[in-house]
């Protein structure tokens, strides 16, 4: 569950600032991506854990509302549901602290009991579950010829043996730099091709580098190409990358090429940043298609 506080500017270390508004909104990177899949017309199943509290009930219900199968989202009565504390400043910048709660107890043995779900189609993975569980999921997905898509967040260095089981690695700028052992949080368009190639050398088959208002950079060893973002007035960037990944998977599952799927995902993410929250900001299929039909770089 996302606890979202809005303010004019983000606080500096040790600083207290006044906020403007507060909301509790369904979140969690995996759940955000699953919700985007359902909201955009795809079929999906979510695997994970929630606590035996009202937050867990609400999160499961929200996924079910868009047709996502939540039989793999088990309830751990002795645990609290995971939460994220999110500060959002005017202009859309944010700071996030994630406390995994029950989802931190989603171990490989639990995944094995749902291994029948990892058998075909597309596997969306993030790093808010224990790393060994995600590594097992990637290995199972690769062995069963699934298309494995990894959003490497929260950012951390990853083992090449894990990344070789990733078909599409989709970091944002700070995550990409963390994977490469670099400091910083931004990458220029001029730097993007080199960064993407460096990420490819870590093991994934393709890299989609997400660069916020600068769009995304696709690299696969043979192709290296920029896809511009749509120009919007940002309100909250929380969940935009998750919306992108969910939309990307839906488009690919419908048989679109990456060159077709990425603009679709870019449009979905562009709409998402104009709204507050993660799952609450995911657009409908009709909204994305309407934006796709307008001239590029406009809304």
C-alpha positions as CSV (number, residue, x, y, z in Angstrom):
1,X,0.0,0.0,0.0
2,X,1.4,3.4,-1.0
3,X,1.2,6.2,1.6
4,X,1.5,9.3,-0.6
5,X,2.2,12.8,0.7
6,X,2.2,15.7,-1.6
7,X,4.3,18.9,-1.0
8,X,5.8,21.8,-2.8
9,X,9.4,20.6,-2.5
10,X,11.1,17.4,-1.3
11,X,12.7,17.7,2.2
12,X,16.5,17.8,2.5
13,X,18.1,15.5,5.1
14,X,17.1,16.7,8.5
15,X,14.5,19.1,7.1
16,X,10.8,19.2,7.9
17,X,8.4,20.6,5.2
18,X,4.7,21.1,5.2
19,X,2.6,18.9,3.0
20,X,-0.5,19.6,0.9
21,X,-2.4,16.3,0.8
22,X,-2.2,12.6,1.8
23,X,-3.7,9.5,0.2
24,X,-3.4,5.7,0.6
25,X,-3.3,4.1,-2.8
26,X,-2.7,0.5,-4.0
27,X,0.9,0.0,-5.1
28,X,3.8,-2.4,-5.2
29,X,5.9,-2.7,-8.4
30,X,4.7,-6.2,-9.3
31,X,1.1,-5.4,-8.5
32,X,1.4,-2.1,-10.4
33,X,2.5,-4.0,-13.5
34,X,-0.1,-6.7,-13.1
35,X,-2.8,-4.0,-12.7
36,X,-1.6,-2.3,-15.9
37,X,-1.8,-5.6,-17.8
38,X,-5.4,-6.1,-16.7
39,X,-6.4,-2.4,-17.2
40,X,-5.0,-2.4,-20.7
41,X,-6.9,-5.6,-21.8
42,X,-4.3,-8.3,-21.1
43,X,-4.7,-11.5,-19.0
44,X,-2.4,-12.1,-16.1
45,X,-1.7,-13.9,-12.8
46,X,0.0,-12.3,-9.8
47,X,2.4,-14.2,-7.5
48,X,3.3,-12.7,-4.1
49,X,2.3,-12.2,-0.5
50,X,0.1,-9.8,1.5
51,X,-0.5,-9.6,5.3
52,X,-3.6,-10.5,7.2
53,X,-4.8,-7.0,7.4
54,X,-7.2,-4.6,5.6
55,X,-4.4,-3.4,3.3
56,X,-3.9,-6.9,1.9
57,X,-7.6,-7.3,1.3
58,X,-7.8,-4.1,-0.6
59,X,-4.7,-4.8,-2.7
60,X,-6.1,-8.2,-3.8
61,X,-9.5,-6.7,-4.5
62,X,-8.0,-4.0,-6.7
63,X,-6.2,-6.5,-8.9
64,X,-9.3,-8.6,-9.2
65,X,-11.2,-5.5,-10.3
66,X,-9.2,-5.6,-13.6
67,X,-9.4,-9.3,-14.1
68,X,-6.0,-10.3,-12.6
69,X,-5.9,-13.8,-11.1
70,X,-4.8,-13.4,-7.5
71,X,-4.9,-17.0,-6.4
72,X,-1.1,-16.8,-6.2
73,X,-1.2,-13.8,-3.9
74,X,-1.3,-15.7,-0.6
75,X,-2.1,-14.2,2.8
76,X,0.4,-14.4,5.6
77,X,-1.6,-13.7,8.8
78,X,1.4,-13.2,11.0
79,X,2.9,-10.5,8.7
80,X,1.9,-7.0,7.8
81,X,1.2,-6.0,4.2
82,X,4.1,-4.3,2.5
83,X,4.0,-0.5,2.3
84,X,5.8,2.3,0.5
85,X,6.2,5.8,1.9
86,X,6.1,8.2,-1.1
87,X,6.9,11.9,-1.1
88,X,5.7,13.7,-4.2
89,X,6.8,17.3,-5.0
90,X,5.2,19.8,-7.3
91,X,6.4,18.8,-10.8
92,X,6.2,15.1,-10.2
93,X,9.6,14.3,-8.5
94,X,9.4,11.7,-5.8
95,X,11.2,9.9,-3.0
96,X,10.2,6.4,-2.0
97,X,10.9,4.1,0.9
98,X,9.7,0.5,0.5
99,X,9.0,-1.8,3.5
100,X,8.4,-5.3,2.0
101,X,6.4,-6.8,4.9
102,X,4.7,-10.1,3.9
103,X,6.1,-10.0,0.3
104,X,9.6,-10.3,1.9
105,X,8.6,-13.8,2.9
106,X,7.8,-15.0,-0.6
107,X,10.6,-17.5,-0.8
108,X,11.7,-20.0,-3.6
109,X,9.7,-22.8,-2.0
110,X,6.6,-20.7,-2.3
111,X,7.3,-20.0,-6.0
112,X,7.7,-23.8,-6.6
113,X,4.2,-24.4,-5.4
114,X,3.0,-22.1,-8.2
115,X,5.5,-23.2,-10.9
116,X,2.6,-24.2,-13.2
117,X,1.9,-20.5,-13.7
118,X,5.4,-20.0,-15.1
119,X,4.9,-22.0,-18.3
120,X,4.1,-19.8,-21.3
121,X,3.8,-16.2,-22.4
122,X,5.5,-13.3,-20.6
123,X,7.0,-13.2,-17.1
124,X,7.2,-9.7,-15.5
125,X,9.7,-9.6,-12.6
126,X,10.8,-6.9,-10.2
127,X,13.1,-6.9,-7.1
128,X,10.6,-6.2,-4.3
129,X,10.5,-10.0,-3.6
130,X,13.5,-11.8,-2.2
131,X,16.3,-11.9,-4.8
132,X,16.6,-15.7,-4.7
133,X,12.9,-16.1,-5.6
134,X,13.2,-13.7,-8.6
135,X,16.3,-15.6,-9.8
136,X,14.4,-18.9,-9.6
137,X,11.5,-17.4,-11.5
138,X,13.8,-16.1,-14.3
139,X,15.5,-19.5,-14.6
140,X,12.1,-21.3,-14.7
141,X,10.8,-18.8,-17.3
142,X,13.8,-19.2,-19.5
143,X,13.7,-23.0,-19.3
144,X,10.0,-22.9,-20.3
145,X,10.6,-20.5,-23.3
146,X,8.8,-17.6,-21.6
147,X,9.8,-14.0,-22.5
148,X,11.3,-12.8,-19.3
149,X,11.1,-9.0,-18.5
150,X,13.0,-7.6,-15.5
151,X,12.5,-4.2,-14.0
152,X,15.6,-4.1,-11.7
153,X,14.1,-2.0,-8.9
154,X,14.8,-1.3,-6.1
155,X,18.2,-0.9,-7.6
156,X,21.1,-3.2,-6.7
157,X,24.0,-5.0,-8.4
158,X,22.9,-8.3,-10.0
159,X,24.7,-11.5,-10.8
160,X,25.4,-12.1,-14.5
161,X,24.1,-15.7,-14.0
162,X,20.7,-14.1,-13.2
163,X,20.8,-11.5,-16.0
164,X,21.5,-14.2,-18.7
165,X,18.0,-15.4,-18.0
166,X,16.5,-12.0,-18.8
167,X,15.2,-11.3,-22.3
168,X,14.3,-7.7,-21.7
169,X,16.0,-5.6,-19.0
170,X,14.1,-2.3,-18.4
171,X,16.0,-0.1,-15.9
172,X,15.5,3.6,-15.4
173,X,18.6,5.9,-15.4
174,X,19.6,5.5,-11.7
175,X,19.0,1.7,-11.8
176,X,21.1,1.4,-15.0
177,X,24.0,3.3,-13.3
178,X,23.7,1.1,-10.2
179,X,23.8,-2.1,-12.2
180,X,27.1,-0.8,-13.8
181,X,28.5,0.3,-10.4
182,X,28.4,4.0,-11.3
183,X,27.2,6.9,-9.2
184,X,24.5,9.3,-10.4
185,X,20.8,9.4,-11.4
186,X,20.7,10.8,-14.9
187,X,21.9,9.8,-18.3
188,X,22.0,12.0,-21.3
189,X,20.8,11.0,-24.8
190,X,24.4,11.1,-25.9
191,X,25.4,8.7,-23.2
192,X,22.5,6.3,-23.7
193,X,23.9,4.1,-26.5
194,X,27.1,3.4,-24.5
195,X,25.2,2.8,-21.3
196,X,22.8,0.4,-23.0
197,X,25.7,-1.5,-24.6
198,X,27.4,-1.8,-21.2
199,X,24.2,-3.2,-19.8
200,X,24.0,-5.8,-22.6
201,X,27.5,-7.0,-21.6
202,X,26.1,-8.0,-18.2
203,X,24.0,-10.7,-19.8
204,X,20.5,-9.7,-20.9
205,X,19.4,-10.2,-24.5
206,X,17.9,-6.8,-24.9
207,X,18.0,-3.5,-22.9
208,X,15.2,-0.9,-22.8
209,X,16.7,2.1,-20.9
210,X,13.8,4.2,-19.5
211,X,14.8,7.9,-19.4
212,X,11.6,9.7,-18.3
213,X,10.9,12.7,-20.4
214,X,13.7,11.6,-22.8
215,X,11.9,8.5,-23.7
216,X,13.6,5.1,-24.0
217,X,16.7,3.6,-25.7
218,X,16.5,0.1,-27.1
219,X,19.6,-1.9,-27.7
220,X,20.0,-5.6,-28.5
221,X,23.6,-5.9,-29.9
222,X,22.5,-5.3,-33.5
223,X,20.0,-2.5,-33.1
224,X,20.4,0.7,-31.1
225,X,17.5,3.1,-31.3
226,X,15.9,6.0,-29.5
227,X,12.1,6.2,-28.9
228,X,11.0,9.7,-27.8
229,X,8.5,10.3,-25.0
230,X,5.3,12.1,-25.3
231,X,5.4,15.7,-23.9
232,X,3.1,16.0,-20.9
233,X,2.7,18.1,-17.8
234,X,3.9,15.8,-15.0
235,X,2.0,15.4,-11.7
236,X,3.5,12.3,-10.2
237,X,6.0,9.9,-11.7
238,X,5.2,7.1,-9.2
239,X,4.4,3.9,-11.1
240,X,5.1,5.3,-14.6
241,X,7.8,2.7,-15.2
242,X,5.5,0.0,-14.0
243,X,2.8,1.2,-16.4
244,X,5.4,1.1,-19.2
245,X,6.3,-2.5,-18.4
246,X,2.7,-3.7,-18.2
247,X,1.8,-2.0,-21.4
248,X,4.9,-3.4,-23.1
249,X,4.0,-6.9,-22.1
250,X,0.4,-6.5,-23.3
251,X,1.5,-5.2,-26.7
252,X,4.1,-8.0,-27.2
253,X,1.5,-10.6,-26.1
254,X,-0.8,-9.3,-28.8
255,X,1.9,-10.0,-31.4
256,X,3.4,-6.5,-31.8
257,X,7.1,-6.1,-32.5
258,X,9.3,-4.2,-30.0
259,X,9.3,-1.3,-32.4
260,X,5.5,-1.2,-32.2
261,X,5.2,-2.1,-28.5
262,X,7.5,0.6,-27.2
263,X,5.5,3.6,-28.5
264,X,2.4,2.0,-27.0
265,X,4.1,1.6,-23.7
266,X,5.5,5.2,-23.9
267,X,2.0,6.6,-24.4
268,X,0.6,4.6,-21.4
269,X,3.5,5.9,-19.2
270,X,3.0,9.4,-20.4
271,X,-0.6,9.4,-19.4
272,X,0.3,7.9,-16.0
273,X,2.6,10.7,-15.0
274,X,-0.2,13.2,-15.4
275,X,-2.1,11.5,-12.4
276,X,-1.4,10.8,-8.8
277,X,-0.5,7.4,-7.6
278,X,0.6,4.1,-9.2
279,X,-2.3,1.9,-10.0
280,X,-4.7,4.8,-9.8
281,X,-2.8,6.5,-12.6
282,X,-2.9,3.6,-15.2
283,X,-4.9,4.7,-18.2
284,X,-7.5,2.7,-20.0
285,X,-6.8,1.0,-23.4
286,X,-9.0,3.6,-25.1
287,X,-7.0,6.5,-23.6
288,X,-3.7,5.0,-24.8
289,X,-5.0,4.4,-28.3
290,X,-6.4,7.9,-28.5
291,X,-2.9,9.3,-27.6
292,X,-1.3,7.0,-30.1
293,X,-3.5,8.5,-32.8
294,X,-2.3,12.1,-32.0
295,X,0.8,13.6,-33.5
296,X,4.0,12.7,-31.7
297,X,5.3,14.8,-28.8
298,X,1.8,16.2,-28.1
299,X,-1.1,15.4,-25.8
